[in-house]
Amino acid sequence: MDAIEQRTRASQIMITIAAFVVVVAGMSAAKVILVPFLLAAFITIISTPPLFWLQRKGLSQWLALVIVVLMVLLVGLAVVSLVGTSVKDFTGNLPGYEIKLKQQTAMLVDWLDRMGVDTTEQSMNRIFDPGAAMKLTAGLLNGLGNTLAKGFLILMIVIFMLLEASSFPAKLLRVLGGPNSSLEPFSDFIGNVKQYMAIKTMVSLVTGLLVFILLAVAGIDYPVLWAILAFSLNFVPNIGSIIAAIPVVLLAIVQFDLLRAALVALGYLVINLVMGSAIEPRFMGRGLGLSTLVVFLSLLFWGWVLGPVGMLLSVPLTITAKIALDCREETRWLAVLLGPAVPAAAEPSGENASDDLG
């Protein structure tokens, strides 16, 4: 019997892995449809609290929906206009930036030679290629811009999702056919996702605003573009702030000198330490955290499956999966594995792990 059970368990594991591969392949093949849908879901989650707040103030569902949709439309038009113009200018100036960066690299090689370091320009270019970082940034921005160009489709999906937001729990209750208590795990899941997205969005907005002020004062080109990039990549903790800072620091070297670049890097460091290490944990708590390894792997995985937008949504998508896993006793161990490391004495029990949101 033991041998049969082992074979059955092994077969189940293999079937689960095969099903996972099939699902991932399908997601990658359908990313043309899936990416706008995920962006629309992301916008809908952020927009539902204002919608319900307006309805509680006495507005009808349609009037509240019109107000929220107009707000989303205005913000979307502003972002698309700013990103589109800045990305076009930045891409047009990219060859000139690459030439200046190569000149800076050649000067660095000469300085290392004078210091007695045995190196060549070719080996330095293989170790440190700043032009590749600029091209990566341009590719990321172009991918985001191309996705935002599908704004009408995304807006229509958002409108229909908002229309269904208030009636979906009642439909789910009717499908389940059980008492109100049967919706408690689903309600907790939706509530935690909304709270995470609301807090993360507000922290990211403040981070982008501070980055804009820093770069405007420092005189760096395209401060609005880099502020939007900092806002977007702030949804990727630990790694996102580094990715957002690298092209700006390189641009500061091209425009000015190493001293100005060092000051800009210091400014990014201070902003992200204050927002990421002091402000955000105070409101977010530890219950929705992810380990650094999971953050990096999710960045690679969702970027490979969905492209540049998948990289920006990698952590929200993984956090959503973690919250869903934490809602069921049999999958809570997976949520614990995805979470950050905690001291053994301070590790929360399974019953209150989902209530650890600050």
VOLOLUM-696231 format. One record per residue: y, x, z negated of N, C-alpha, C in turn; residue in three letters. Coordinates in steps of 0.1 Angstrom, whole numbers. Each point is the difference from the previous one (the first is absolute). Example, Ala and Ser with C-alpha at 12.3 -4.5 7.8 and 13.67 -1.06 7.14 Angstrom:
<sites>
SITE   nyy   nxx   nzz  cayy  caxx  cazz   cyy   cxx   czz code
SITE   -57   132   -78    12    -9     0    12     9     0  ALA
SITE    11    -4     7    11     9     0    11    -8    -8  SER
</sites>
This chain:
<sites>
SITE   nyy   nxx   nzz  cayy  caxx  cazz   cyy   cxx   czz code
SITE   -12     8     0    12    -8     0    13     9     0  MET
SITE    -1    11    -8    12     8     0     3     6    14  ASP
SITE   -10     4     7     2     6    13     6   -11     9  ALA
SITE    -5   -12    -1     5   -11     9    15    -3    -4  ILE
SITE     3     0   -13    14    -2    -4     9    11     5  GLU
SITE    -5    12    -1     8    12     5     3    -1    15  GLN
SITE   -11    -4     8     2    -2    14    10   -11     3  ARG
SITE    -1   -11    -7     9   -12     2    14     4    -3  THR
SITE     2     8   -11    14     4    -4     5    10    11  ARG
SITE    -8     9     5     4     9    10     4    -7    13  ALA
SITE    -8   -11     3     3    -7    12    13    -8    -2  SER
SITE     3    -5   -12    12    -7    -2    12     9     1  GLN
SITE    -2    12    -5    11    10     1     3     4    15  ILE
SITE   -11     2     8     2     3    14     7   -11     7  MET
SITE    -4   -13    -3     6   -11     7    14    -2    -4  ILE
SITE     4     3   -12    14     0    -5     8    10     8  THR
SITE    -5    12     1     7    11     7     2    -4    15  ILE
SITE   -11    -5     6     1    -4    14    10   -11     2  ALA
SITE     0   -10    -9    10   -11     1    14     6    -2  ALA
SITE     2     9    -9    13     6    -2     5     7    13  PHE
SITE    -9     8     6     3     7    13     4   -10    11  VAL
SITE    -7   -11     1     3   -10    10    13    -7    -3  VAL
SITE     3    -3   -12    13    -6    -4    12    10     4  VAL
SITE    -2    13    -4    11     9     3     2     2    15  VAL
SITE   -11     1     7     1     1    15     7   -12     6  ALA
SITE    -3   -12    -6     7   -12     5    14     0    -3  GLY
SITE     4     4   -12    14     1    -4     8    10     9  MET
SITE    -7    11     3     7    10     9     2    -6    14  SER
SITE   -10    -7     5     1    -6    13    10   -11     0  ALA
SITE     2    -7   -11     9   -12     0    14     4    -7  ALA
SITE     3    12     0    12     4    -7    13    -5     7  LYS
SITE    -1    -3    13    12    -6     7     3   -13    -7  VAL
SITE   -10    -8    -4     3   -13    -7     1     2   -15  ILE
SITE    -8     9    -5    -1     1   -15    12     6    -6  LEU
SITE     7    10     7    12     6    -6    11    -9    -1  VAL
SITE     4    -8    10    10   -11    -3    -4   -10   -10  PRO
SITE   -12    -3    -1    -5   -10   -11     2     6   -13  PHE
SITE    -4    13    -2     2     6   -13    15     2    -4  LEU
SITE     8     4    10    14     1    -3     6   -14    -4  LEU
SITE    -5   -11     7     5   -13    -3    -5    -4   -14  ALA
SITE   -12     4    -4    -5    -3   -13     8     7   -11  ALA
SITE     3    13     3     9     8    -9    13    -7    -2  PHE
SITE     7    -5    11    13    -6    -1    -2   -14    -8  ILE
SITE   -10    -7     3    -2   -13    -6    -2     1   -15  THR
SITE    -7    10    -5    -2     2   -14    13     3    -7  ILE
SITE     9     8     6    13     3    -5     9   -13     0  ILE
SITE    -2    -8    10     9   -12     2    -4   -12    -8  SER
SITE   -12    -1    -4    -5   -12    -7     8    -2   -14  THR
SITE     2    10    -8     8    -3   -12    14    -6     2  PRO
SITE     8     5    10    13    -7     2    -2   -14     6  PRO
SITE   -11    -3     8    -3   -13     5    -3   -10   -12  LEU
SITE    -9     4    -9    -3    -9   -11    11    -1    -9  PHE
SITE     9    10    -2    11    -1    -9    10   -10     6  TRP
SITE     2     0    13     9   -10     6    -5   -14    -2  LEU
SITE   -13    -2     2    -6   -13    -2     1    -5   -14  GLN
SITE    -2     9   -10     2    -4   -14    14    -4    -3  ARG
SITE    10     5     8    14    -3    -2     3   -14     6  LYS
SITE    -9    -6     6     2   -14     6     1     0    15  GLY
SITE    -1    11     7     1    -1    14   -14    -5     6  LEU
SITE     1    -6    11   -12    -5     7    -8    13     6  SER
SITE   -12    -3     3    -8    11     5     5     6    13  GLN
SITE     5    -9     9     5     4    13    13     8    -2  TRP
SITE     9    -5    -8    13     7    -2    -2    13    -6  LEU
SITE    -9     1   -10    -3    13    -6    -6     9    10  ALA
SITE    -9    -5     8    -6     8    10    10     6    10  LEU
SITE     9    -9     5    10     4     9     9    12    -6  VAL
SITE     4    -2   -12     8    11    -7    -7    13     0  ILE
SITE   -13    -1    -5    -8    13    -1    -2     6    13  VAL
SITE    -3    -8    10    -3     5    14    13     7     6  VAL
SITE    11    -7    -2    13     6     4     2    14    -6  LEU
SITE    -2     0   -13     1    13    -7    -9    11     6  MET
SITE   -13    -4     2    -9    10     6     4     4    14  VAL
SITE     5   -10     7     5     3    14    11     9     0  LEU
SITE    10    -2    -9    12     9     0    -4    14    -4  LEU
SITE    -8     1   -10    -5    13    -5    -8     7    11  VAL
SITE    -9    -7     7    -8     5    10     9     5    12  GLY
SITE     9    -8     4     9     4    11     8    13    -3  LEU
SITE     5     1   -13     7    11    -4    -9    13     0  ALA
SITE   -12    -2    -5    -9    12     0    -4     4    14  VAL
SITE    -3   -10     8    -5     4    14    12     7     7  VAL
SITE    12    -5    -1    12     6     7     2    14    -5  SER
SITE     0     2   -13     3    13    -6   -11    10     4  LEU
SITE   -13    -4    -2   -11     8     3    -1     4    15  VAL
SITE     2   -10     8    -1     2    14    10    10     5  GLY
SITE    13    -2    -4    11     9     5    -2    14    -6  THR
SITE    -4     1   -13    -1    13    -6   -12     8     6  SER
SITE   -11    -8     2   -12     7     5     3     5    15  VAL
SITE     7    -8     8     3     4    13     8    13     0  LYS
SITE    11     0    -8     8    12    -1    -8    12    -5  ASP
SITE    -8    -2   -11    -7    11    -6   -10     5    10  PHE
SITE    -7    -8     8   -10     4    10     7     8    11  THR
SITE    12    -5     4     7     8    10     5    13    -4  GLY
SITE     3     2   -13     4    13    -5   -11     9    -5  ASN
SITE   -12    -6     0   -12     7    -5    -2    14     7  LEU
SITE     1     1    13    -2    14     6    10    10    -5  PRO
SITE    12    -4    -2    10     9    -5    -3     4   -15  GLY
SITE    -5    -9    -8    -4     3   -13   -11    10     0  TYR
SITE   -10    -2     9   -12     9     0     4    14     4  GLU
SITE    10     1     9     5    14     4     6     7   -12  ILE
SITE     9    -8    -7     6     6   -11    -9     4   -11  LYS
SITE   -11    -8    -2   -10     3   -10    -8    12     4  LEU
SITE    -3     2    12    -7    12     5     9    12    -2  LYS
SITE    13    -1     2     9    11    -3     0     4   -14  GLN
SITE     0   -11    -9     0     3   -14   -13     7    -4  GLN
SITE   -11    -4     6   -13     6    -3     0    15     5  THR
SITE     6     2    11     1    14     5     8     9   -10  ALA
SITE    11    -6    -5     8     7   -10    -8     3   -13  MET
SITE    -8   -10    -4    -8     2   -11   -11    11     2  LEU
SITE    -5     1    12   -10    10     3     7    14     0  VAL
SITE    12     1     5     7    13     0     3     4   -15  ASP
SITE     4   -10    -8     3     4   -14   -13     4    -7  TRP
SITE   -11    -6     3   -13     4    -7    -4    14     5  LEU
SITE     3     3    13    -3    13     5     8    11    -7  ASP
SITE    13    -3    -3     9     9    -7    -4     2   -14  ARG
SITE    -7   -10    -6    -5     1   -14   -13     7     0  MET
SITE    -6     4    11   -12     7     0   -13    -9     2  GLY
SITE     2   -13     2   -11    -8     2    -5     1    15  VAL
SITE   -13     3     2    -5     2    13    -4   -14     6  ASP
SITE     9    -5     9    -2   -12     6     6     0    14  THR
SITE    -4   -10     8     5    -2    13     5   -14     2  THR
SITE     9    -2     9     5   -13     2   -11   -10     4  GLU
SITE   -10     5     8   -11    -9     4    -8    -5   -12  GLN
SITE    -3     9    -9    -8    -4   -11     8    -9    -9  SER
SITE    13     2    -2     9    -8    -8     0   -14     6  MET
SITE     1    -1    13     0   -13     7   -13    -8    -2  ASN
SITE   -11     8    -1   -13    -7    -3     0    -5   -14  ARG
SITE     5     8   -10     0    -4   -14    10   -11    -3  ILE
SITE    12     2     6    11    -9    -3     7    -5    13  PHE
SITE    -3   -12     4     6    -5    12     9   -12    -3  ASP
SITE    13     3    -3     9   -11    -4     2   -10    11  PRO
SITE    -2     4    13     1   -10    11   -10   -11    -1  GLY
SITE   -12     4    -5   -11   -10    -1     4   -11   -10  ALA
SITE     7     4   -11     4   -10   -10    10    -9     6  ALA
SITE     9     5     8    11    -9     6    -7    -9    10  MET
SITE   -10     5     8    -7    -9     9    -8   -11    -7  LYS
SITE    -6     4   -11    -7   -10    -8     9   -11    -5  LEU
SITE    12     4    -5     9   -10    -5     5    -9    12  THR
SITE     3     6    12     4    -8    11   -11   -10     4  ALA
SITE   -13     5     0   -11    -9     3    -1   -11   -10  GLY
SITE     2     3   -12    -1   -11   -11    11   -10     2  LEU
SITE    12     5     3    12    -9     2    -2    -8    12  LEU
SITE    -5     6    11    -2    -8    12   -10   -11    -1  ASN
SITE   -11     4    -8   -11   -10    -2     6   -12    -8  GLY
SITE     8     3   -10     6   -11    -8    10    -8     8  LEU
SITE     8     7     9     9    -7     8    -7    -9    10  GLY
SITE   -11     5     6    -8    -9    10    -5   -12    -7  ASN
SITE    -5     2   -13    -5   -12    -7    11   -10    -3  THR
SITE    12     5    -5    11    -9    -3     5    -7    13  LEU
SITE    -3     6    12     5    -7    12    -8   -13     2  ALA
SITE   -11    -2    -7    -7   -13     1     5    -9   -11  LYS
SITE    13     1    -2     6    -8   -12    -2   -15     2  GLY
SITE     1    -5    12    -2   -15     1   -13    -5    -4  PHE
SITE   -11     8     4   -13    -4    -4    -2     1   -15  LEU
SITE     5    11    -6    -1     1   -15     8   -11    -7  ILE
SITE    12    -3     5     8   -11    -6    -8   -13     1  LEU
SITE    -6    -3    11    -7   -13     1   -12     0   -10  MET
SITE    -7    11    -1   -11     0   -10     5    -2   -14  ILE
SITE    12     6    -3     5    -1   -14     4   -15    -2  VAL
SITE     6    -6    10     4   -14    -2   -12    -9    -3  ILE
SITE   -11     2     7   -12    -8    -2    -7     3   -13  PHE
SITE     0    13    -4    -5     4   -13     8    -6   -11  MET
SITE    13    -1     1     8    -6   -11    -2   -15    -1  LEU
SITE    -2    -6    12    -3   -14     0   -13    -3    -7  LEU
SITE   -10     9     1   -13    -2    -6     0     5   -15  GLU
SITE    10     7    -4     0     6   -13    -2   -10   -12  ALA
SITE     7   -11     1     0   -10   -11   -12    -8     0  SER
SITE    -6    -3    12   -12    -9     1   -13     7     0  SER
SITE     0    14     1   -13     7     1    -8    -1   -13  PHE
SITE     6     1   -12    -8    -2   -12    -7   -13    -1  PRO
SITE     7   -11     4    -6   -13     0   -12    -1    10  ALA
SITE     1     6    11   -11     0    10   -11     8    -5  LYS
SITE     3    12    -7   -11     8    -5    -7    -8   -11  LEU
SITE     7    -7    -9    -6    -8   -10    -9   -10     5  LEU
SITE     4    -7    11    -8   -10     6   -13     6     6  ARG
SITE     1    12     6   -12     6     6    -9     4   -11  VAL
SITE     5     5   -11    -9     4   -11    -6   -12    -7  LEU
SITE     7   -11     0    -5   -12    -7    -2     1   -14  GLY
SITE     8    10    -7    -2     1   -14    13    -3    -8  GLY
SITE     0     2   -13    12    -3    -8    10    11     3  PRO
SITE    12    -2    -7    11     9     2    -3    14    -4  ASN
SITE    -9     1   -10    -3    14    -5    -7     8    10  SER
SITE    -6    -6    11    -7     8    10    10     8     8  SER
SITE    13    -4     0    10     8     7     7    11    -8  LEU
SITE    -4     1   -12     6    10    -9    -1    14     6  GLU
SITE   -12     5     4    -1    14     6     9     1    12  PRO
SITE     0   -10     9     8     1    12    15     0    -4  PHE
SITE     4    -8   -10    14    -1    -4     4    14    -6  SER
SITE    -9     6    -8     3    13    -6     2    10    11  ASP
SITE    -9     0    10     1     9    11    13    -1     8  PHE
SITE     4   -12     4    12    -2     7    12     4    -9  ILE
SITE     0    -4   -13    11     4    -8     2    15    -2  GLY
SITE   -11     7    -1     1    14    -2     5     7    13  ASN
SITE    -5    -5    12     4     5    12    15    -2     2  VAL
SITE     5   -12    -3    14    -3     1     9     8    -9  LYS
SITE    -5     2   -12     8     8   -10     0    15     4  GLN
SITE   -11     5     5     0    14     5    10     1    12  TYR
SITE    -1    -9    10     8     2    12    15    -2    -4  MET
SITE     3    -9    -9    14    -2    -4     6    12    -7  ALA
SITE    -8     6    -9     5    12    -8     1    11    10  ILE
SITE   -10     2     8     0    12     9    11    -1    10  LYS
SITE     3   -12     5    10    -2    10    14     3    -6  THR
SITE     3    -5   -12    12     3    -7     2    15    -2  MET
SITE   -10     6    -5     1    15    -3     2     7    13  VAL
SITE    -7    -4    11     2     6    13    14    -2     6  SER
SITE     5   -12    -2    14    -2     4    10     9    -7  LEU
SITE    -1     1   -13     9     9    -8    -2    15     5  VAL
SITE   -13     4     2    -3    13     5     7     3    14  THR
SITE    -1   -10     9     6     2    13    15     0    -1  GLY
SITE     6    -8    -9    15     0    -2     4    14    -5  LEU
SITE    -7     5   -10     4    13    -6    -2    11    11  LEU
SITE   -10     0     8    -2     9    11    12     0    10  VAL
SITE     4   -13     3    11    -1     9    13     6    -5  PHE
SITE     2    -2   -13    12     6    -6     0    15     0  ILE
SITE   -12     5    -4    -2    15     0     2     6    14  LEU
SITE    -6    -6    10     2     6    13    13    -2     6  LEU
SITE     7   -11    -3    14    -3     5     9    11    -6  ALA
SITE    -2     2   -13     9    10    -7    -3    14     6  VAL
SITE   -13     3     2    -4    13     6     4     2    14  ALA
SITE     3   -10     7     3     1    15   -11     1     9  GLY
SITE   -12    -5    -4   -12     1     9     0   -11    10  ILE
SITE    -4     3    12     0   -10    11   -10   -11    -3  ASP
SITE     4   -12     5    -9   -12    -1    -4    -4   -15  TYR
SITE    10    -1    -9    -4    -3   -14    -6   -14    -1  PRO
SITE     4   -10     8    -6   -13    -1   -15     1     4  VAL
SITE    -3     7    11   -14     2     4    -9     6   -11  LEU
SITE     5    11    -6    -8     6   -10    -1    -8   -13  TRP
SITE    10    -8    -3     0   -10   -11   -11   -10     2  ALA
SITE    -1    -6    13   -10    -9     3   -14     6    -1  ILE
SITE    -1    13     5   -13     7    -1    -4     2   -15  LEU
SITE    10     3    -8    -3     2   -15    -4   -13    -6  ALA
SITE     7   -11     4    -4   -13    -5   -15    -3     4  PHE
SITE    -3     2    12   -14    -3     5   -10     8    -6  SER
SITE     2    13    -1   -10    10    -5    -1    -1   -15  LEU
SITE    10    -6    -7    -1    -1   -14   -12    -9    -5  ASN
SITE    -5    -8    10   -12    -8    -3   -12     9    -1  PHE
SITE     1    12     4   -11    10    -1     4    10   -11  VAL
SITE    -5    -2   -12     4     8   -11    -5    15     2  PRO
SITE     7     9    -7    -3    14     0     2     7    14  ASN
SITE    -8    -5    10     1     6    13    11    -5     8  ILE
SITE     4   -12    -1    10    -6     8    14     7    -1  GLY
SITE     4     3   -12    13     6    -2     0    14     6  SER
SITE   -11     7     0    -1    13     6     2    -1    15  ILE
SITE    -8   -10     6     1    -2    15    14    -4     4  ILE
SITE     7    -8    -8    13    -4     3    10    11    -1  ALA
SITE    -2    10    -9    10    10    -2    -2    12    10  ALA
SITE   -11     2     5    -2    12     9     9     0    12  ILE
SITE     0   -11     8     9     1    12    15     1    -4  PRO
SITE     4    -6   -11    14     1    -4     4    14    -4  VAL
SITE    -9     6    -7     2    14    -4     1     9    12  VAL
SITE    -9    -2    10     0     8    12    13    -2     8  LEU
SITE     4   -13     0    13    -3     7    12     6    -7  LEU
SITE    -1     1   -13    11     6    -7     1    15     3  ALA
SITE   -12     6     2     0    15     4     6     1    14  ILE
SITE    -3    -9     9     5     1    14    15    -2     0  VAL
SITE     5   -10    -8    14    -4     0     9    10    -7  GLN
SITE    -6     5   -12     9     8    -9    -8    13    -3  PHE
SITE    -5     2   -12    -7    12    -3   -10    -3   -11  ASP
SITE    -7    11    -5   -10    -2   -10     5    -5   -13  LEU
SITE    13     3    -4     6    -5   -12     1   -15     0  LEU
SITE     6    -5    11     1   -15     1   -13    -7     0  ARG
SITE   -10     7     7   -13    -6     0    -6     0   -14  ALA
SITE     2    10    -7    -6     1   -14     7   -11    -9  ALA
SITE    13    -2     2     7   -11    -8    -6   -13     4  LEU
SITE    -2    -3    13    -6   -13     4   -14    -1    -6  VAL
SITE    -8    10     1   -13    -1    -6     0    -3   -15  ALA
SITE    10     7    -7     2    -3   -14     4   -14    -3  LEU
SITE     8    -5     9     4   -14    -2   -11   -10     2  GLY
SITE    -9     3    10   -12    -9     2    -9     1   -12  TYR
SITE    -1    12    -6    -9     2   -11     5    -8   -12  LEU
SITE    13     1    -3     6    -7   -11    -2   -15     2  VAL
SITE     3    -5    12    -1   -15     2   -14    -5    -2  ILE
SITE   -10     8     5   -14    -5    -1    -5     2   -14  ASN
SITE     4    10    -7    -4     2   -14     5   -12    -8  LEU
SITE    13    -3     2     6   -11    -8    -6   -13     3  VAL
SITE    -1    -3    13    -5   -13     4   -16    -1    -1  MET
SITE    -7    10     4   -14     0     0    -7     2   -13  GLY
SITE     7     9    -9    -7     4   -12     6    -7   -13  SER
SITE    12    -5     2     7    -7   -12     2   -15     2  ALA
SITE     6    -4    11     4   -14     1   -12    -8     4  ILE
SITE    -7     4    11   -11    -8     5   -11    -3   -10  GLU
SITE    -6    11    -7   -10    -2   -10     4   -10   -11  PRO
SITE    13     0    -4     4    -8   -11    -2   -15     4  ARG
SITE     2    -4    12    -2   -14     5   -14    -2     5  PHE
SITE    -6    10     6   -12    -2     7   -12     0    -9  MET
SITE     0     9   -10   -11     1    -9   -11     9     7  GLY
SITE   -11     1    -6   -11     8     5   -11    -8     7  ARG
SITE     0   -13    -2   -11    -8     5    -1     0    15  GLY
SITE    11     2     7    -1     0    15     1    14     6  LEU
SITE    -2    10    -8     1    13     6   -12     4     8  GLY
SITE     1    11     8   -11     5     8    -1    15    -3  LEU
SITE   -11     6     1    -2    14    -2     7     7    12  SER
SITE     4    13    -2     6     7    11    -9     2    12  THR
SITE   -13     2    -3   -10     2    11    -1   -13     8  LEU
SITE     0   -11    -7    -2   -13     7    13    -2     9  VAL
SITE    12     3    -6    12    -2     8    -1     9    13  VAL
SITE    -4    12    -1    -1     9    12   -10    -5    10  PHE
SITE   -12    -4    -5   -11    -5     8     4   -13     7  LEU
SITE     7    -9    -8     4   -13     6    11     3    11  SER
SITE     8    10    -2    10     3    11    -7     4    12  LEU
SITE   -10     9    -1    -7     4    12    -8   -11     6  LEU
SITE    -7    -8    -8    -8   -11     5     8   -10     8  PHE
SITE    10    -6    -7     8   -11     6     8     6    12  TRP
SITE     4    12    -1     7     6    11    -9     2    12  GLY
SITE   -12     3    -2   -10     1    11    -3   -13     6  TRP
SITE    -2   -10    -9    -4   -14     5    12    -7     7  VAL
SITE    12     0    -7    11    -8     5    12     8     6  LEU
SITE    -1    13    -1    11     7     6    12     3   -10  GLY
SITE    12     3     4    11     3    -9     3   -11   -10  PRO
SITE    -1   -13     5     3   -11   -10   -11     0   -11  VAL
SITE   -12     3     4   -11     1   -10     3    10   -11  GLY
SITE     6    11     4     4    10   -10    10    -5   -10  MET
SITE    10    -8     6    10    -6    -9    -6   -11    -9  LEU
SITE   -10    -7     5    -5   -11    -8   -13     4    -7  LEU
SITE    -4    13     0   -12     5    -5    -2    -4   -15  SER
SITE    10     4    -8    -1    -2   -14     1   -15    -4  VAL
SITE     9    -8     6     0   -15    -3   -14    -6     3  PRO
SITE    -6     4    12   -13    -5     3   -11     4   -10  LEU
SITE     1    12    -4   -10     5    -9     2    -6   -14  THR
SITE    12    -2    -4     3    -6   -13    -5   -15     0  ILE
SITE     2    -6    12    -5   -14     1   -15    -1    -2  THR
SITE    -7    10     7   -14     1    -2    -4     2   -14  ALA
SITE     7     9    -7    -3     3   -14     2   -12    -9  LYS
SITE    11    -7     2     2   -12    -8   -11   -11     3  ILE
SITE    -4    -1    12   -11    -9     3   -13     4    -7  ALA
SITE    -3    13     1   -12     5    -7     0    -2   -15  LEU
SITE    12     1    -6     2    -1   -14    -1   -14    -5  ASP
SITE     0   -10     9     0   -14    -4   -15    -4    -3  CYS
SITE   -10     8     4   -14    -4    -1    -7    10    -9  ARG
SITE    -8    -5    -9    -7     9    -9    -9    10     7  GLU
SITE    -7    -5    10   -10     9     7     6    10     9  GLU
SITE    13    -1     3     7    10     9    10     8    -8  THR
SITE     2    -3   -13    11     6    -8    -2    16    -1  ARG
SITE   -12     4     1    -3    15    -1     6     7    12  TRP
SITE     1    -7    12     6     6    12    15     1    -2  LEU
SITE     6   -10    -7    15     1    -3     3    11    -9  ALA
SITE    -9     2   -10     2    12    -9    -1    13     7  VAL
SITE    -9     1    10    -1    13     7    12     2     9  LEU
SITE     6   -11     5    12     2     8    12     3    -8  LEU
SITE     0    -3   -13    12     2    -8     2    14    -4  GLY
SITE    12     3    -7     3    13    -5    -9     4   -11  PRO
SITE     0    13    -3    -8     6   -11     7    -3   -13  ALA
SITE    -7    -5   -10     6    -3   -13    -9     7   -10  VAL
SITE     6     4   -12    -8     6   -11   -11   -10    -4  PRO
SITE   -11     6    -4   -11    -9    -4     3    -9   -12  ALA
SITE     8     5    -9     4    -9   -12     9   -11     4  ALA
SITE     8     2    11    10   -10     4    -5    -9    11  ALA
SITE   -12     2     5    -5    -8    11    -1   -14    -3  GLU
SITE     6   -10     7    -1   -14    -3   -13    -5     2  PRO
SITE    -3   -11    -7   -13    -7     1     0    -8    13  SER
SITE   -12    -4     4    -1    -8    13     7   -13    -1  GLY
SITE     2    -6   -12     5   -13    -1    15     0     2  GLU
SITE     7    10    -5    14     0     1     6    10     9  ASN
SITE    -9     6     9     5    10    10    10    -6     9  ALA
SITE    -2   -13     4     9    -6    10    13    -5    -7  SER
SITE     0     0   -13    12    -4    -7     9    12    -4  ASP
SITE    -3    12     6     7    12    -4    13     1     7  ASP
SITE     4   -10     8    12     1     8    12    -2   -10  LEU
SITE     9    10     1    11     1   -10    11   -10     2  GLY
</sites>
